[in-house]
Every structure is written in C-alpha cells, then in structure tokens.
Amino acid sequence: GENVEQHPSTLSVQEGDSAVIKCTYSDSASNYFPWYKQELGKGPQLIIDIRSNVGEKKDQRIAVTLNKTAKHFSLHITETQPEDSAVYFCAASLGVNGQNFVFGPGTRLSVLP
Amino acid sequence: ETGVTQTPRHLVMGMTNKKSLKCEQHLGHNAMYWYKQSAKKPLELMFVYSLEERVENNSVPSRFSPECPNSSHLFLHLHTLQPEDSALYLCASSTGVDQPQHFGDGTRLSIL
C-alpha cells in the first residue's frame, strides 16, 4: 500500500522567512496530493492541493511543487507570519476511493516573532 | 463554521460504557469518513461511506461500529473500548471519494 513520509517533523523559522516541508510517497499511481493545516483544538483544514497533471500550484503565500519522477512533493510558505504556526499534514491518494487517502505524520511549524 | 459538525467535542467513558459520536455535514457532500488521530501517529482512516454505503473497513476492531443513515449524518457507535482507543476522532466529508476532504473539529475521547 501507499506510504507517505514527511520531513522535518518540527520546523522553526523567523517571521518573514520562508518555510519548506517535504513529503515522499511510495505508490507511483498516486495522483492527488493535498496539504492540510491543523491548529490546536481544530480539525485539519485543506490549504492547497495538486493533481499529478501539474508540477506547481500557487495560492498567495502558499505554493506546492510536485516531482512525479522522484515521487516527492513540497509545501512552500513565503513571508511567514505567527498565524502560520500549526501542524501541517501532507497526503497522497490514488483517487480511486477514500481507502487510498494516506497522510504523512505531520510537521509542527513555529513562526517566531 | 467548518461545514462539518461533530458532537460531543469531548467524551470521557469507562471501558464498559456504550456511547456514540455524531457527525453532520452541511456541504451537500456524498462521501463521509471517520479518522482516528493519536499522538505522534499519522491520521488513520477507519471507515469510508460513499452514497450511504460503506466502501471500506480498514480492519477496525468490532468495538467500533459506524452508521450512515443518510448522506448528511454519520455516527460511530462505541462499546467496550480499551485505553488505547483514547484519541481524537475526526469526521470528514467530500463530494466524492477522490475529492478534497473537509474535516470537523473532532471528538476528544478518553477511556478510563
């Protein structure tokens, strides 16, 4: 089955700096890659996603890149702000049924003022 | 307002109790999911329902029993749970099983 690894597990950056979180997946048939942000006491919230037919997607300060050959994808956050502090999860899906939705272990991002 | 509402937010129960978790989605979605989130472990998919039919059961112990009476409501019935079942239980919904999932804020379950 699919296996998703995520690095780093914790990340601290200064406000205004960029943050990068990387995920790798094992099943080359996976074709959908969402990123979620989870704040304390809340459920995960979808922040950006990408499908395998594109290599990059951007939404304001957030971007995701996908390298299908290497089977890895990354989340980029620019001009970080304290409210970006949260746990971020990547996931990979075969897009066939919900059974194949596999999450990474998460990255705790701290943005220091 | 997340669109996916879970009740109760917190639940403490003994191992011999029977309780139910409730999830309601107001997004018009056709698929609903139960996840378990434990400390320092990835989100674990427990059950998937699509159009009110269970698509997959990921070998979850029978002490967890899901019910999906309609496309807007999902329940997780609990009985004779173990201490290791203490976790955050998250419900999610989507327009289809290959579409983005929208999560509720979860039920924090503690087993005494």
Boltz contact constraints between the chains, C-beta under 6 A:
constraints:
  - contact:
      token1: [A, 34]
      token2: [B, 100]
      max_distance: 6.0
  - contact:
      token1: [A, 42]
      token2: [B, 105]
      max_distance: 6.0
  - contact:
      token1: [A, 43]
      token2: [B, 90]
      max_distance: 6.0
  - contact:
      token1: [A, 43]
      token2: [B, 103]
      max_distance: 6.0
  - contact:
      token1: [A, 43]
      token2: [B, 104]
      max_distance: 6.0
  - contact:
      token1: [A, 43]
      token2: [B, 105]
      max_distance: 6.0
  - contact:
      token1: [A, 43]
      token2: [B, 106]
      max_distance: 6.0
  - contact:
      token1: [A, 44]
      token2: [B, 103]
      max_distance: 6.0
  - contact:
      token1: [A, 46]
      token2: [B, 100]
      max_distance: 6.0
  - contact:
      token1: [A, 49]
      token2: [B, 100]
      max_distance: 6.0
  - contact:
      token1: [A, 95]
      token2: [B, 98]
      max_distance: 6.0
  - contact:
      token1: [A, 97]
      token2: [B, 55]
      max_distance: 6.0
  - contact:
      token1: [A, 97]
      token2: [B, 97]
      max_distance: 6.0
  - contact:
      token1: [A, 98]
      token2: [B, 33]
      max_distance: 6.0
  - contact:
      token1: [A, 98]
      token2: [B, 48]
      max_distance: 6.0
  - contact:
      token1: [A, 98]
      token2: [B, 97]
      max_distance: 6.0
  - contact:
      token1: [A, 99]
      token2: [B, 56]
      max_distance: 6.0
  - contact:
      token1: [A, 103]
      token2: [B, 42]
      max_distance: 6.0
  - contact:
      token1: [A, 103]
      token2: [B, 43]
      max_distance: 6.0
  - contact:
      token1: [A, 105]
      token2: [B, 42]
      max_distance: 6.0
